Amino acid sequence: MSEEGQQPQRPRPMARGPMGRGHGMVGGEKAKNFKGTWVKLIRYSRQFLPIVIVALVMAAVASVLQILGASKIQNLTDEITSIMQYPFTINMETVVSIAILLICLYVAAAILTFIQGWIMATVTQRISKKMRTDISTKINRLPFSYFNETSYGNVLSRVTNDVDTIGMTLNQSVTMLVTAIAMFIGSLIMMLVTDLTLALTAVGASLLGFVLMIIIVKKSQKYFMAQQNDLGEINGFVEETYTGHNIVKVYNGSAAFKRTFEETNAKLYNSGWKSQFLSGLMMPLMLFISNFGYVMVWIVGVVLALGSANPLSYFGIIFVFTIYVRLFTQTLSQFAQAMNALQRTAASSERVFEFIEEKEMDDESQKVKRLTDVKGDVEFRNVRFGYTPDKIVIKNFSAKVAAGQKIAIVGPTGAGKTTMVNLLMRFYEIESGEILLDGVPTNEIPRENVHEQFCMVLQDTWLFEGTIKENIIYSKQGVSDEQVTEACKMVGLHHFVQTLPDGYDTVLNDRASLSEGQKQLLTIARAIIKNSPLLILDEATSSVDTRTERIVQEAMDMLTHGRTSFIIAHRLSTIKNADVILVMKEGDIVESGNHAELLEQNGFYAELYNSQFETE
C-alpha cells in the first residue's frame, strides 16, 4: 500500500543518502550468549540427538582405532629392527599378523568415519531444512509492525546465509570437536604409558601452540559475529537498492549509493578478513608446533637411547612418538578449527533464534466464529490507533458504511487513509474501539476469515514468476480459462495478452517486458477473479495513462457494483461518483457526503478539490 507518512520508517538502505546512514545492525558485536545459544540449538535439534550421539560415538571409536594402530606400528617396528640384533632373524608370522591387524584397524576406522560423516551431513541438512521451514512459518505469524522496523534483506539473510552457515559449520564442528578430544586424550594416555620422559617432552613442546590457539579463538569470536552482521546489512542494502534501481538512476543517486555500498562492503571486508586471517593462522601455527615437537622428541629420544643398554629398543619408541606427536598437535589444530566453527554456528544461530523468538500475532485457533454470506455492512466505532504508543494516528474514528456503497477516503498525505484500510483488514490491531463487518467485531473472528472477505488492488503492483494466468488466478480454486479471459477483457488487457507469443501461458519474469500500467491491469484482473464481497482500491489507476484509466474506470464501476468498496484516491476527479466521500485530516473525519454536497459546503474537501483542479 502507499505510505501515509505516519508509519515509522524502517531502516531501509533505500532511505540512505549521502547525508545519512541506515540504522541496521552494528558490526563488531559479540555473541550475546554463546553457551545459551548452543543450549537452544541442542534443544531445537533434540529429535536428532540419538542419531547424532551414535555418529559421535563412531567418530570417537574411529579415533581410538587410529591410536591403537599407532601402538601396533611400534610393535611392527620393533620386530623389523630385531633383524639388526644377533641372531639376525625376523619373525615373519608376527610381522604379517601385525600388518593384517593394522589393515583391519584402519579399514574399520575409515568405515566408521564414512558412516558418521554421512549421518552428520544428513542430520545437519535436516536441521537446516527445519529452520527454513520455521522461519517461513514465522514470517506469516509476525505482525506488520516487525517489518516496519526490520529490512527485508536482513530477514532474507537469516533464511539464506545464517541457516547455510549453521548447516555447514554444525556438520564440521561437532564431529571435529569429538574427534579432537578423543584423539587428544587417547594419544596423551598412549604417550604416558609408552615413555614418560618423551611424553613430557612432546606435551611441553605443544603447550605453546595450545596457549596461542586459545588466544586466537577468543580474539576471533567477535569478528565472526561482526562478519555475519555485516553480511546481513550488505544483503539488505543490495536487495533494497536494486529493487528501486530506476529511482536511483533517475535521481542520479548512483554515486551516493556506491559510496554507501563501498563503506558497508569495507566493513564486511574488515570483519571477514580479520576472522578468516585469525582462523587461517591455525594451520601454519600447528604445523610449526608439530615440526618443533618432532625435533624435540628425536633429540631427547636419541639422548635416552645413547644412555640405554639397548639403544635399538628406542627406535620403535621414537618412531611411534613421531606419530603420537602428529596426532596430538593435529588435535590442537582440529580443536581450534572446531571452536572457530562453533563460534560461527553460535553467531548465526543467535540471529536465527532472535527471529524465531520474535513476538507473534495472537493465536486465533480458538476462535470459532466465522463470517459467511457477507453482505458488506461496515462500521467503525470510536477507533483509536497508533503505530507507536507515543504517536497516535487515528484518534477517534467513527463511520458507518452500508452494503454495496462506494466509499472514497480522501485527505492529505499522513491523514490516515491507508491506516484505516490496514485496520479494516486487521493488518494491525486497534488500541480501542471496534470495527464491525455485518455487525460482527473483526477481533472476534480469525484474520484469515477477515482477509477472505476482501479483494485488493494496490498502488504498488506485485507479480510473481509464473504465467499470466497463474498470476491472475493466484490462490483462487476452480477458475476456468473463460473466467480469466473475461476478467482481462473487462480491464482491457485481453488484446495485449493475445499479442504475446504464448498468450495467457506467457511466463512473467525479468525477461518479460511489461509496463507499469499493464502490471496494474493484471492485479485488477486478479481482484475481479477473487470476487470478494468487499473491495479495496488504493490508487489503483495511478500507473495507467488517461485513455487506459477510462477503460479501467469502467471496469471498476462494474467491479464495485453490488459490493462495498473503499477507494483511496489522490486524484479527486476519479471519485466523483462515490456514494460517500470521507474527508480525513489528522486521523479524524472532518467532512462526509457525496461530491456535490461537499463542494456546496465549501470546506476542506472543496479546498482540496479546487487546489488540485487549479494545479492540473
Protein Blocks (a to p, Z undefined) as FASTA:
>chain_A
ZZehlaccdddfklpcfkbccfbdcehiacfblmlmmmmmmmmmmmmmmmmmmmmmmmmm
mmmmmmmmmmmmmmmmmmmmmmmpccddddfklmmmmmmmmmmmmmmmmmmmmmmmmmmm
mmmmmmmmmmmmmmmmmmmmpcfklmmmpcfklmmmmmmmmmmmmmmmmmmmmmmmmmmm
mmmmmmmmmmmmmommlmmmmmmmmmmmmmmmmmmmmmmmmmmmmmmmmmmmmmmmmmmm
mmmmmmmmmnopmmmmmmmmmmmmmmmmmmmmmmmmmmmmmmmmmmmmmmmmmmmmmmmm
mmmmmmpmblmlmmmmmmmmmmmmmmmmmmmmmmmmmmmmmmmmmmmmmmmmmmmmpccd
ddfklpmbdcehifkiacdehiacdfbfklcfblbgcddddehiacddeddehilpmmmm
mmmnomaccfbdcddeehiafklpcfklmmmmpccddfbdcdddddfklmmnmmaghiaf
klmmmmmmmnopmmmmmmpmnlmmlccdfklccdfklmmmmmmmmmmmnopabdcdehkl
lmbcfklmmmmmmmmmmmmgopacddddfblmlmmmpfbdcddeehiafbgcdfklmmmn
opmklmmmmmmmmmZZ
